[in-house]
Amino acid sequence: MRFWPFLLAAPFLVSVDSTACPREEAAYVGSKSCQKCHFKEYGSWQKTKMALAFKTLKPGEAAEAKKKANLDAAKDYSKDAKCVVCHVTGYGKPGGYPAIVEGKEWTADEKARAPLMEGVGCESCHGPGEKSSPYKKDNKEYKWADLVKLGAIHPDEKTCATCHMKDSPTFKEFTFSEKIGKDTHEILKMKADHACDHKHAEGK
């Protein structure tokens, strides 16, 4: 059984599966890279339980939630791939949190990268950010359609269901439109009139 994140009040956790993807796909770059242009969103995200999702896997953390789910609060779940996949960003993907493989040691690069990808970050919801870098450099106005071509994603209920699944120990029903902007990051009006602003407001 796949373990559910021990965050009863954070019903918008998202992850990607551990299947390796072709390198031609965009790589994950980490939420710190997003902070450069989305400072306020990043700041509000840092205060959410999504940002701290990895910490709940540690021994003694989220003990009450684990107890209710019949899980051992003293166990270190941060080494269990079934749990980690829903508590980090880009699990097993290029640039993302390194996959946990029994008997295989992480490389020096993977060891250095792992802490930067802990928690359910920006790219868990919006897709890997490598290809959006030209917009950061140019500081140009752009339309959401431009970013979609580069792989940007609008999160929706199906995105959430990757981890918010009914066979998870602590699953709780939730309404996507009620949670976006509350258990994620603050939704701010962007400089350009992106379609994403309207979709976020409508909970789409």
N, C-alpha and C positions, 0 to 999 in steps of 0.2 A: 504494500500500500504506500502511496506517495504521501509524505507528511506535509501537512498544511502549515503555512506560516503562523506563528503563535501570536497573532496580532488581532485580537477580537474587534478592535476599533479601527482597523485599517483595511477596509474592504475594497482596495483598489490596487492590490499588488499584482504586478505583471512580471512575466519572465519569458525567456525564449527557451526552446528545448535544447538538449545537449547534442543534437545531431550536427556534425561538422558541415559547414557550408563552403562552397567554392570561394577561393580567395578573391575572385573578381568582384564579389559582393563587397559592399562598403564595410569597413572595419569600425569597431566601437572605439571611441576616443575618451570616454569618461565624462562625468557631469561637470568636472572642473572646466572642461573646454567650453561647455555651454554657458557657464557662468560669465564668461567674458562679454557676451552680448545680452544675456538674459539674467542680469544680476539680481533683480527683485524676485523673479521666479525661483531662482536658485536659493535665495535666502529663505523664502517661505517653504520651499521643499525641504530644506535642512531640518526644519522643525517638525516634520511629519514622521510618523512611524514607518512610512515607506523607506525613508532615508536611513532609518535605524534598524531595518529589518534583519540584517545580518547579525546584529548584536543579540537578538532574541534567541539565536541558536546556541549561544554560549551557556555553559553550566550555571544554573542559578538564576538566569534571566527569564522573565515572563513565566515565573514559576506557577502562578495561579492558573494561567491559561493552559499551560502544559498539563497540570494536574487534572483539569476538567476534561482534557483530551486524552487522558490515560497515558500520558507520556512521562518519561523519567526526567524530572526537572534538573537532576544532577548530571545528566548525560551531556556530552559535547556533540551536538548535532551539526556543528560547523564543518565536520569532516565527512558528513553523510551527503552524497551527491543528490539523493532523492529530496532532501530538504534544501540544500544549498541552491539548487536551480531556481527556486522561487524567492530567494533572499538576496540575489546578486544581479548584476547587470551583464548581459551578453554571455551567459554561461556557455563555455565551450566554443564560442564564436571568435573570429579574428579580432584581436584587440580586447576582447571581453574577459570575464573572469575565467581563469584556467579550469578546464575540466578536471575532476577528481577521478583518477584511474588507479585502482588498487595495484600496488607494486610498481607504480611509475612515479618518479620524483619530478617535481616541477623544475624547469630551467631557472636560471638566475633572473631572466626577464619576466617569467611568469610569477615568480615570487615577489618581484618588485611591483608588478601590475595588479596583483590580486587585491591588496588593500584599497586601491583606487576604484575598484569596481564592486566593492561591498555595498550592499543596500540596493533597493529598487530605484534606480536612477532615471534620469531624463530619457535615455535611449531605450529603456525597458518599454516605455510607452510610445515614443516617437521614432524609434528606429535608430540604427547606427549613424553616427554623425560625421564620419570621415569625409563624405562627398559634399557636405554643406560648407566646408572650409572656404571655398572661393567667396562666398557671401560675407564671411567674417572679414576676409582680407579687403574686399572691395568696399565694404560698408554701404552697399547699394540697396535701394529699395527693391523689393521683389514680391512676387505673388506666390501664394501657397502652391499653386500648380507647378511653379518652377522647382520647388523643393520636392514635390511628389515625384517628379521625374528623377530626382536624385535618391529616392528611396524613403523620403519622410513619410511618417504614418500618423493618421488620426486615430488615437485610441478609442475603442468603443467597448461595449459589453463583451464581445467575443474576445477582445484582447485581454480583458480582465479574467475571463473564464479559463485562461491558460493555467492560472493558479487558483482562482476562486471557483473551485469545482466541488460538487456536492459530496464527493467521496473523501474530501479532506476533513481531518478530525475536528477542526474548529470553524467549519464553513457556516456563514450566516448570510441569509438572503439580503440583498441590497439593490437599490435602484441607482443605476449609473448616473442619471441626470442630477440626482441629489448629492452625489458624492464628489463629482468633478469640481475642482476648485476648493474643496474642503479637506479631503483626505489626500489630495495630490499637492499641487502648488497653487498659489493664487493666480487666477486668470486675469491677465492685464491686457488692455487694449494696445495693440502693436502699432508702430508707426505707419506701416502700409495697411491698407484695408484688406487683410487676409480673409479668405473664406473660413479659415480655421477659427477666427474669433466668433463668427456667427454659429458655427457648429458647436463650439464649446458652450456658448450661451444657451444653445438649445439642447445640450446634452447628447449630441450626435457624435 
